[in-house]
Amino acid sequence: MKYLIVGLGNLGDEYDLTRHNIGFIILDHFAKKFNIKFVIKKNALYTSVKYKNRILHLIKPSNYVNNSGKSVNYWMNKLKINTENTLVILDDISLPFGKIRIKKNGSDGGHNGLKSINESLNSKNYNRIRFGVDNNFSPGTQSQYVLSKFSKNENKTLELEIESCIDAILSFCSEGVDRTMNKFN
């Protein structure tokens, strides 16, 4: 079985370790855990790993969060991976910091990355892990907030929250989305 694991984020040093890049951050930790490296490929940074007789293809789209659908569509088609074996990891301001929510499908919830994916796939029926980044911002400052770095307080527990998210990814690939939702939601 093959899986496509997509971490949403923006390329560039100015976006490193920002809330909006949590998908990239999680996949970087995942790659480190499995001692694999990302390489530049078409529309993404790409790597893969075998896990429990499955092949996990990981991508970090190279065309910014708001246009990530193009990359997701390309890699799903190139690797011939269907939507039920695709998992997108993204930031969510409606969840408390570090809380994850796994869903089989749904609306974009105002997230431009999901909106782009929905449009490119012409579907909302793919799996996602929403990682809570909280909503400690004043009206009109949402963009600055999600593009800011995690606070010192958040950084104290970020590693543990990322490990939990990696466990959820591995559970999704080995046990399926329903069991994973029951375990982690």
C-alpha positions as a Python dict, from the first residue, in 0.01 Angstrom:
ca = {
    (1, 'M'): (0, 0, 0),
    (2, 'K'): (106, 355, -76),
    (3, 'Y'): (26, 673, 116),
    (4, 'L'): (78, 1040, 43),
    (5, 'I'): (149, 1253, 350),
    (6, 'V'): (136, 1626, 278),
    (7, 'G'): (266, 1889, 519),
    (8, 'L'): (145, 2240, 442),
    (9, 'G'): (378, 2536, 482),
    (10, 'N'): (572, 2801, 296),
    (11, 'L'): (927, 2767, 167),
    (12, 'G'): (1177, 3031, 273),
    (13, 'D'): (1378, 3118, 581),
    (14, 'E'): (1131, 3388, 686),
    (15, 'Y'): (863, 3118, 732),
    (16, 'D'): (1072, 2863, 922),
    (17, 'L'): (921, 2764, 1255),
    (18, 'T'): (605, 2972, 1209),
    (19, 'R'): (257, 2851, 1300),
    (20, 'H'): (149, 2835, 936),
    (21, 'N'): (442, 2599, 869),
    (22, 'I'): (345, 2335, 1125),
    (23, 'G'): (290, 2083, 843),
    (24, 'F'): (649, 2131, 728),
    (25, 'I'): (776, 2121, 1086),
    (26, 'I'): (598, 1792, 1158),
    (27, 'L'): (730, 1630, 839),
    (28, 'D'): (1082, 1752, 918),
    (29, 'H'): (1059, 1580, 1258),
    (30, 'F'): (913, 1271, 1090),
    (31, 'A'): (1205, 1261, 842),
    (32, 'K'): (1456, 1302, 1125),
    (33, 'K'): (1293, 1017, 1320),
    (34, 'F'): (1325, 786, 1019),
    (35, 'N'): (1665, 923, 911),
    (36, 'I'): (1545, 1027, 566),
    (37, 'K'): (1609, 1348, 373),
    (38, 'F'): (1387, 1564, 155),
    (39, 'V'): (1501, 1632, -201),
    (40, 'I'): (1375, 1892, -447),
    (41, 'K'): (1136, 1740, -699),
    (42, 'K'): (861, 1880, -918),
    (43, 'N'): (630, 2110, -716),
    (44, 'A'): (758, 1983, -379),
    (45, 'L'): (1029, 1870, -145),
    (46, 'Y'): (991, 1491, -147),
    (47, 'T'): (1101, 1185, 46),
    (48, 'S'): (969, 837, 117),
    (49, 'V'): (1003, 563, 375),
    (50, 'K'): (884, 206, 422),
    (51, 'Y'): (679, 143, 733),
    (52, 'K'): (505, -187, 817),
    (53, 'N'): (506, -304, 452),
    (54, 'R'): (369, 30, 335),
    (55, 'I'): (536, 305, 138),
    (56, 'L'): (484, 651, 281),
    (57, 'H'): (551, 934, 34),
    (58, 'L'): (600, 1268, 209),
    (59, 'I'): (578, 1604, 35),
    (60, 'K'): (618, 1965, 134),
    (61, 'P'): (459, 2162, -153),
    (62, 'S'): (687, 2428, -301),
    (63, 'N'): (415, 2665, -417),
    (64, 'Y'): (310, 2826, -87),
    (65, 'V'): (22, 2719, 136),
    (66, 'N'): (-241, 2912, -61),
    (67, 'N'): (-150, 2732, -386),
    (68, 'S'): (-62, 2388, -251),
    (69, 'G'): (-344, 2212, -438),
    (70, 'K'): (-141, 2203, -759),
    (71, 'S'): (136, 2009, -589),
    (72, 'V'): (-99, 1770, -408),
    (73, 'N'): (-286, 1694, -731),
    (74, 'Y'): (40, 1638, -920),
    (75, 'W'): (183, 1395, -664),
    (76, 'M'): (-143, 1202, -617),
    (77, 'N'): (-156, 1146, -993),
    (78, 'K'): (216, 1075, -1036),
    (79, 'L'): (221, 818, -754),
    (80, 'K'): (-130, 688, -830),
    (81, 'I'): (-247, 740, -473),
    (82, 'N'): (-618, 770, -407),
    (83, 'T'): (-780, 1018, -173),
    (84, 'E'): (-843, 769, 107),
    (85, 'N'): (-465, 714, 131),
    (86, 'T'): (-385, 1086, 130),
    (87, 'L'): (-331, 1281, 452),
    (88, 'V'): (-283, 1659, 470),
    (89, 'I'): (-132, 1819, 783),
    (90, 'L'): (-211, 2185, 849),
    (91, 'D'): (-241, 2457, 1112),
    (92, 'D'): (-578, 2538, 1267),
    (93, 'I'): (-651, 2858, 1461),
    (94, 'S'): (-981, 2722, 1592),
    (95, 'L'): (-809, 2451, 1799),
    (96, 'P'): (-612, 2508, 2120),
    (97, 'F'): (-236, 2491, 2084),
    (98, 'G'): (-112, 2134, 2026),
    (99, 'K'): (-457, 1976, 1999),
    (100, 'I'): (-497, 1764, 1687),
    (101, 'R'): (-818, 1681, 1505),
    (102, 'I'): (-829, 1410, 1239),
    (103, 'K'): (-1103, 1422, 977),
    (104, 'K'): (-1191, 1213, 672),
    (105, 'N'): (-1321, 1506, 471),
    (106, 'G'): (-1491, 1840, 507),
    (107, 'S'): (-1488, 2204, 416),
    (108, 'D'): (-1180, 2419, 400),
    (109, 'G'): (-1286, 2592, 726),
    (110, 'G'): (-1143, 2918, 594),
    (111, 'H'): (-795, 2768, 541),
    (112, 'N'): (-661, 2877, 203),
    (113, 'G'): (-438, 2570, 171),
    (114, 'L'): (-738, 2338, 198),
    (115, 'K'): (-934, 2564, -36),
    (116, 'S'): (-660, 2527, -297),
    (117, 'I'): (-650, 2148, -252),
    (118, 'N'): (-1030, 2121, -273),
    (119, 'E'): (-1027, 2319, -599),
    (120, 'S'): (-738, 2123, -754),
    (121, 'L'): (-880, 1783, -662),
    (122, 'N'): (-1239, 1894, -723),
    (123, 'S'): (-1310, 1708, -399),
    (124, 'K'): (-1322, 1756, -22),
    (125, 'N'): (-1290, 1382, 39),
    (126, 'Y'): (-935, 1341, 164),
    (127, 'N'): (-799, 1297, 515),
    (128, 'R'): (-646, 1572, 721),
    (129, 'I'): (-482, 1635, 1054),
    (130, 'R'): (-551, 1983, 1187),
    (131, 'F'): (-288, 2093, 1438),
    (132, 'G'): (-407, 2360, 1680),
    (133, 'V'): (-206, 2681, 1685),
    (134, 'D'): (-461, 2868, 1901),
    (135, 'N'): (-609, 3209, 1822),
    (136, 'N'): (-428, 3459, 2041),
    (137, 'F'): (-457, 3751, 1801),
    (138, 'S'): (-654, 4074, 1775),
    (139, 'P'): (-915, 4124, 1503),
    (140, 'G'): (-748, 4191, 1169),
    (141, 'T'): (-411, 4038, 1266),
    (142, 'Q'): (-474, 3673, 1179),
    (143, 'S'): (-221, 3671, 892),
    (144, 'Q'): (54, 3816, 1110),
    (145, 'Y'): (-31, 3567, 1385),
    (146, 'V'): (-11, 3252, 1171),
    (147, 'L'): (310, 3380, 1012),
    (148, 'S'): (469, 3443, 1352),
    (149, 'K'): (690, 3199, 1539),
    (150, 'F'): (572, 2993, 1832),
    (151, 'S'): (606, 3156, 2174),
    (152, 'K'): (863, 3043, 2432),
    (153, 'N'): (581, 2883, 2628),
    (154, 'E'): (454, 2693, 2322),
    (155, 'N'): (806, 2581, 2232),
    (156, 'K'): (833, 2408, 2571),
    (157, 'T'): (573, 2147, 2471),
    (158, 'L'): (590, 2166, 2091),
    (159, 'E'): (817, 1860, 2060),
    (160, 'L'): (570, 1643, 2255),
    (161, 'E'): (277, 1766, 2046),
    (162, 'I'): (471, 1693, 1725),
    (163, 'E'): (553, 1340, 1847),
    (164, 'S'): (184, 1280, 1911),
    (165, 'C'): (106, 1398, 1558),
    (166, 'I'): (371, 1164, 1414),
    (167, 'D'): (210, 878, 1608),
    (168, 'A'): (-123, 974, 1449),
    (169, 'I'): (33, 970, 1100),
    (170, 'L'): (176, 623, 1158),
    (171, 'S'): (-156, 504, 1300),
    (172, 'F'): (-339, 639, 994),
    (173, 'C'): (-107, 443, 765),
    (174, 'S'): (-114, 120, 964),
    (175, 'E'): (-459, 113, 1128),
    (176, 'G'): (-673, 334, 905),
    (177, 'V'): (-846, 666, 953),
    (178, 'D'): (-1141, 543, 1164),
    (179, 'R'): (-925, 379, 1431),
    (180, 'T'): (-688, 675, 1425),
    (181, 'M'): (-974, 921, 1479),
    (182, 'N'): (-1095, 710, 1773),
    (183, 'K'): (-746, 708, 1928),
    (184, 'F'): (-646, 1072, 1877),
    (185, 'N'): (-961, 1288, 1852),
}
